[in-house]
Amino acid sequence: MPPFNRHASVFLSSGKTRIGSVYKKALYRQYTDGSYSEEIAKPAWLGFLGPILRAEVGDVIEVHMKNFATRSYSLHPHGVFYEKNSEGWICIISLLVPLLVLLFPPSHSFC
């Protein structure tokens, strides 16, 4: 890694409290089935975005996920109304802590 000047070092140096200049991205991908072995091609214009979920009022959206990442991630569909009991979180603590999100641990599926 080349040394950075003092201005760049503010943002790019690695350390205990610094992210550094190398970033990992977790990407959402769409697959043909629950084996998660054959990815569905997407248009190039989507870039890093995951699959687009399309629905109309009254439709039910069902998402099956498997986390291939090395840390837990969550999914939140913006613009979609759902009841608390539809979050997939079965723990009563989610009713007590409204900001708690559903996390998908590495190597786990949620269907």
C-alpha positions in Angstrom: 0.0 0.0 0.0 1.5 3.4 -1.0 2.0 5.9 1.8 -0.7 8.6 1.8 -0.1 12.3 2.3 -1.4 13.8 5.6 -4.8 14.8 4.1 -5.5 11.4 2.5 -4.3 9.6 5.7 -7.3 11.1 7.6 -9.6 9.0 5.4 -7.4 6.1 4.1 -5.1 5.0 6.9 -5.9 1.6 8.6 -6.0 1.3 12.4 -8.0 0.3 15.4 -10.5 3.1 14.9 -10.0 3.6 11.1 -11.7 1.7 8.2 -8.7 2.1 5.9 -8.8 2.1 2.1 -10.1 -1.4 1.4 -13.8 -2.0 1.6 -15.9 -5.1 1.3 -19.4 -5.1 -0.2 -22.2 -7.4 0.6 -24.3 -7.9 -2.5 -27.9 -9.2 -2.8 -28.3 -11.7 -5.7 -31.2 -13.5 -7.2 -31.1 -17.2 -7.8 -33.3 -19.7 -9.7 -34.2 -21.8 -6.6 -33.4 -22.6 -3.0 -30.1 -24.4 -3.9 -28.6 -20.9 -4.5 -26.4 -22.5 -7.2 -27.6 -20.7 -10.4 -27.7 -16.9 -10.4 -30.2 -15.1 -12.5 -28.6 -12.5 -14.7 -29.5 -8.9 -14.1 -29.2 -5.8 -16.3 -25.8 -4.0 -16.1 -27.5 -0.7 -15.2 -28.4 -2.1 -11.8 -24.7 -2.0 -10.8 -24.4 -3.2 -7.2 -28.1 -3.1 -6.5 -29.8 -6.4 -5.7 -32.9 -7.7 -7.5 -35.9 -5.4 -7.8 -39.0 -6.5 -6.0 -42.2 -5.5 -7.9 -45.7 -5.7 -6.4 -49.0 -4.0 -6.4 -51.3 -3.2 -3.5 -52.6 -6.4 -2.0 -49.8 -8.6 -3.4 -47.8 -10.8 -1.0 -44.0 -10.6 -1.4 -42.1 -13.7 -0.2 -38.3 -13.6 0.0 -36.0 -16.5 0.7 -32.5 -15.6 1.7 -29.2 -17.3 2.4 -26.3 -15.3 3.8 -23.0 -16.2 2.1 -21.2 -13.3 3.8 -18.8 -13.5 6.8 -21.0 -11.4 9.1 -24.7 -10.9 9.8 -26.9 -8.6 7.5 -30.5 -7.6 7.5 -33.0 -6.8 4.8 -35.6 -4.0 4.8 -37.9 -3.5 1.8 -38.3 0.3 1.5 -41.8 1.4 0.5 -43.4 -1.9 1.7 -45.9 -1.9 4.6 -45.8 -5.0 6.8 -47.1 -6.0 10.2 -44.6 -6.6 13.1 -45.5 -10.3 13.0 -44.4 -10.5 9.3 -40.8 -9.5 10.0 -39.8 -13.1 10.4 -38.4 -12.4 13.8 -39.9 -14.9 16.3 -38.3 -13.6 19.4 -40.6 -11.6 21.8 -37.8 -9.1 22.4 -38.5 -7.5 19.0 -41.8 -6.3 20.5 -39.9 -4.7 23.3 -37.1 -3.2 21.3 -38.6 -1.5 18.2 -35.2 -0.8 16.6 -34.1 -4.4 16.7 -33.6 -5.7 13.1 -33.7 -9.2 11.8 -30.2 -10.4 11.2 -29.2 -13.2 8.9 -26.1 -14.9 10.4 -23.4 -16.1 8.0 -24.1 -19.5 6.3 -27.8 -19.4 7.4 -31.0 -19.4 5.4 -34.3 -17.8 6.1 -37.4 -19.0 4.3 
